[in-house]
Amino acid sequence: MSVLMNWAYCTNGFRDHPLDQTLEVLADLGYTGAAVSLDHGHLMPGASPAEVGRIAALAGRLGLALAVETGGRFTLDPRRKHFPTLLHDEAEARVRFLCRAMRVAADLGAPVVHLWSGIRPPEVPEDEAWDRLVRQCERLLEEADSVGVTLGFEPEPGMLVADLAGYERLRALLGGHPRFGLTLDIGHCRCLEPYDVPECVERALPHLVHVQIEDMRRGVHEHLEFGEGEIDFPPVLAALDGYGGLVAVELARHSHAAPDVARRSIEFLRRAHDLAGAGRSRR
């Protein structure tokens, strides 16, 4: 393959390690990036400039490129998962959180901030939910322009924007704003998209700014270690050839064995990448 992949790991899979140790372990394993989840126990948007600068300097010394992820389960409310979202009446708290996340990303030197729509509240009609989402994304894009980062919007199973078609609809409603990029979760493609996973990657490439990767099965939204699901990864990685951003392993429920899981993950991905290159060379 013509471009080496920037293997990264989502720090939400290292919940039992401080962020410093997480970054050191990942660098020792050969990762070249980290997708830093802004959440309790690691780094929050309210962290002091000195703390953010310290993490940026550490990542620089370790040779880790960074992206910022914002999908923590109870980041804003200790009792309600992912509450509030951009679709709730209380969306202002989520907007403030995401704006602070963008400023943290800029200070970290992370070019991409990940986000998603959230699940549509049952009391909000679908058309109104879409209107709310567009209005809030327009506000967020103003901040993205101001601080110089790109949004990486992730379609998430079960949410208002669940698939690539939903992302494309939202992007069109936002006028194709150049800072409204796509976060593609490879497992989600297998879970619910009507196309083969490599086809999804090819469809996503024009707007792709961040990739999350793990194994998954059709119809089951469960992030699995590589080899435990149904995805054939060499063709997927071949389809990613030319993409230059992070490819971040997302195994948020594997913190109990994080170093071993991270080691197995990068070993698997390197083998799959080699097979992808071998397959291309035989064509």
VENWOVEN-V437390 format. One record per pair of residues at least 24 apart in sequence whose C-alpha atoms are under 7 Angstrom apart, sorted by the first residue. I is the first residue (numbers start at 1). J is the second residue. If there is no record, write none. Layout:
<<I	J> <I	J>>
This chain:
<<1	241> <1	277> <2	241> <3	241> <3	242> <6	32> <6	33> <6	245> <6	246> <6	247> <7	31> <7	32> <7	33> <7	246> <7	247> <7	248> <8	32> <8	33> <8	34> <8	35> <8	246> <8	247> <8	248> <8	249> <9	33> <9	34> <9	35> <9	248> <9	249> <9	250> <10	34> <10	35> <10	36> <10	37> <10	248> <10	249> <10	250> <11	35> <11	36> <11	37> <12	37> <12	252> <13	250> <13	251> <13	252> <13	253> <13	254> <13	255> <13	258> <14	255> <14	258> <15	255> <16	255> <18	42> <27	62> <29	263> <32	63> <32	64> <32	65> <33	64> <33	65> <33	66> <33	246> <34	64> <34	65> <34	66> <34	67> <35	66> <35	67> <35	68> <35	69> <35	248> <36	66> <36	67> <36	68> <36	69> <37	68> <37	69> <37	70> <37	72> <38	69> <38	70> <39	72> <39	75> <40	75> <45	97> <45	100> <45	101> <45	104> <52	107> <52	108> <53	107> <53	108> <56	108> <66	110> <67	110> <67	111> <67	112> <67	113> <68	105> <68	110> <68	112> <68	113> <68	114> <69	113> <69	114> <69	115> <70	114> <70	115> <71	115> <85	117> <85	118> <86	117> <86	118> <86	133> <86	136> <87	118> <87	120> <87	129> <87	132> <87	133> <88	121> <99	140> <99	143> <102	144> <102	149> <103	147> <106	147> <106	149> <111	149> <111	150> <112	149> <112	150> <112	151> <112	152> <113	150> <113	151> <113	152> <114	151> <114	152> <114	153> <114	154> <114	183> <115	152> <115	153> <115	154> <116	153> <116	154> <116	155> <116	156> <117	159> <117	160> <117	161> <118	159> <118	160> <119	158> <119	159> <119	160> <120	159> <120	160> <134	174> <138	174> <141	179> <150	179> <150	180> <150	181> <151	179> <151	180> <151	181> <152	180> <152	181> <152	182> <152	183> <152	209> <152	210> <153	181> <153	182> <153	183> <154	182> <154	183> <154	184> <163	193> <181	207> <181	208> <181	209> <182	207> <182	208> <182	209> <182	210> <183	208> <183	209> <183	210> <183	211> <184	210> <184	211> <184	212> <185	211> <185	212> <185	213> <186	212> <186	213> <186	214> <187	213> <187	214> <187	215> <187	216> <190	216> <190	217> <190	218> <190	231> <191	216> <191	217> <191	218> <191	219> <191	220> <191	221> <192	218> <192	219> <197	236> <198	235> <198	236> <198	239> <201	239> <201	240> <202	239> <209	245> <210	245> <210	246> <210	247> <211	246> <211	247> <211	248> <212	247> <212	248> <212	249> <212	250> <213	247> <213	248> <213	249> <213	250> <214	249> <214	250> <223	251> <226	265> <226	268> <233	272> <234	272> <234	273> <234	275> <234	276> <235	276> <237	273> <237	276> <238	276>>
